[in-house]
């Protein structure tokens, strides 16, 4: 059956592929599947959140081309999703970023005609950029005529979008989703998936994957190299009780997870996808045989070519570690991490 003709690029959001990973875990007794959110038109799972938070206001006439300006804080993927939507409807967009935003993501935003507002100083109390970005957003909303802040950190339409994500996974596996691994940031994907699981009484253990140095599940704040998951400040909509289990991963874990995915599955995935891959390696010994395990892969790896997939960058930060993904028995063997 041929694919349907879409009425515009935004109709391509959602219904992303669920792919079985047959070579990832040696000697693992359960099936592993990846939900490939990179197939959204903006390249990430954040397309779902962006569309959920903006489309209703646009169609309802609250956001009007030439009069309205969307203002949001983002380190990358949500910004790109919103940039595509705003360009599609002809609405101005100001995105507040910080120095951790990659040059490639900044180039993508500028290609969409986004006004990029760079915060260069950390918040003096938390020593993190996020509170400083949010402060700047509030300043812009107070001064820019027709400004609207979707506020991904508190907007209930963010997690609502991901109830559909979980529905797609459940329907593809006839409801038999035994374990779901989900990276955490704003909490949108985690919360939306958890609500669907609970409402439909699925037999799913939801494993939240967080970064070392993130405070989301009560850890101490610390330095992190890779954007996209974890947070220095817990967002308003984040509820740690939504996760049944929690696995923390390091920046190196993310790098090795990504490189392992490329070597074993030919999937060029982003940093948070490497995080959930590494988390599965850490958790795998606790999963009984014969289960269905799903990993949500939030984005693609072409936005990390200058970091995760750069041998020079990896050596500069971690030394010579390529053996961790080149020799199968040293990494991602069951229970090895």
CORGI-V580982 format. One record per residue. N is the residue number from 1. OMEGA is omega in whole degrees, -180 to 180 (999 if undefined). Layout:
[[N	OMEGA] [N	OMEGA]]
//
This chain:
[[1	-179] [2	179] [3	-180] [4	173] [5	-178] [6	-178] [7	-180] [8	-174] [9	-177] [10	175] [11	177] [12	179] [13	179] [14	-177] [15	178] [16	-176] [17	168] [18	-171] [19	176] [20	178] [21	-173] [22	-176] [23	-172] [24	-175] [25	176] [26	173] [27	178] [28	-173] [29	180] [30	178] [31	-179] [32	-180] [33	177] [34	173] [35	-170] [36	-177] [37	174] [38	-180] [39	169] [40	-172] [41	176] [42	172] [43	-179] [44	177] [45	-178] [46	174] [47	-179] [48	-180] [49	-178] [50	-179] [51	-180] [52	-176] [53	-174] [54	-168] [55	-179] [56	180] [57	178] [58	-179] [59	179] [60	178] [61	178] [62	176] [63	-172] [64	176] [65	179] [66	-179] [67	-175] [68	175] [69	174] [70	178] [71	-179] [72	174] [73	180] [74	176] [75	178] [76	-168] [77	178] [78	179] [79	-179] [80	177] [81	179] [82	179] [83	180] [84	-180] [85	-179] [86	178] [87	-179] [88	-177] [89	178] [90	-179] [91	179] [92	-178] [93	171] [94	-179] [95	178] [96	-176] [97	177] [98	-175] [99	178] [100	177] [101	-174] [102	178] [103	179] [104	178] [105	177] [106	179] [107	178] [108	179] [109	-180] [110	177] [111	177] [112	179] [113	-179] [114	169] [115	-178] [116	180] [117	-173] [118	172] [119	-174] [120	-178] [121	178] [122	173] [123	-175] [124	-178] [125	-176] [126	-175] [127	-180] [128	-180] [129	-173] [130	179] [131	179] [132	177] [133	-179] [134	176] [135	179] [136	176] [137	-180] [138	178] [139	-179] [140	180] [141	-179] [142	-173] [143	-178] [144	179] [145	177] [146	-177] [147	176] [148	178] [149	178] [150	178] [151	179] [152	-176] [153	-177] [154	-173] [155	-179] [156	177] [157	175] [158	178] [159	180] [160	-179] [161	-173] [162	167] [163	175] [164	178] [165	-179] [166	178] [167	179] [168	179] [169	-178] [170	-180] [171	180] [172	-178] [173	179] [174	176] [175	-177] [176	175] [177	-174] [178	179] [179	175] [180	177] [181	-172] [182	176] [183	-173] [184	176] [185	173] [186	-174] [187	-177] [188	-179] [189	-180] [190	-176] [191	180] [192	178] [193	-179] [194	180] [195	179] [196	180] [197	-177] [198	-179] [199	-177] [200	175] [201	178] [202	-180] [203	-170] [204	169] [205	-177] [206	-178] [207	176] [208	-178] [209	-176] [210	180] [211	167] [212	-174] [213	176] [214	-177] [215	-170] [216	-179] [217	174] [218	178] [219	179] [220	178] [221	-179] [222	-178] [223	176] [224	-178] [225	-169] [226	176] [227	171] [228	175] [229	-173] [230	-180] [231	177] [232	178] [233	-179] [234	179] [235	-176] [236	-176] [237	-177] [238	179] [239	-176] [240	-179] [241	178] [242	179] [243	176] [244	178] [245	179] [246	175] [247	177] [248	-179] [249	179] [250	174] [251	179] [252	175] [253	-179] [254	180] [255	-177] [256	176] [257	179] [258	-178] [259	178] [260	177] [261	-180] [262	-178] [263	-171] [264	-176] [265	-178] [266	177] [267	177] [268	-171] [269	-180] [270	-172] [271	-179] [272	172] [273	174] [274	179] [275	-179] [276	175] [277	178] [278	179] [279	176] [280	178] [281	180] [282	-171] [283	-166] [284	-178] [285	-179] [286	-177] [287	179] [288	179] [289	174] [290	-179] [291	171] [292	-178] [293	-179] [294	175] [295	175] [296	177] [297	-171] [298	-176] [299	-175] [300	-171] [301	-177] [302	175] [303	-180] [304	-178] [305	-180] [306	-180] [307	-174] [308	-175] [309	175] [310	179] [311	-180] [312	179] [313	-180] [314	180] [315	-180] [316	-176] [317	-172] [318	-175] [319	180] [320	-175] [321	-174] [322	178] [323	-177] [324	177] [325	-179] [326	-180] [327	-169] [328	-175] [329	-177] [330	-177] [331	178] [332	164] [333	-172] [334	176] [335	-174] [336	-173] [337	999]]
//
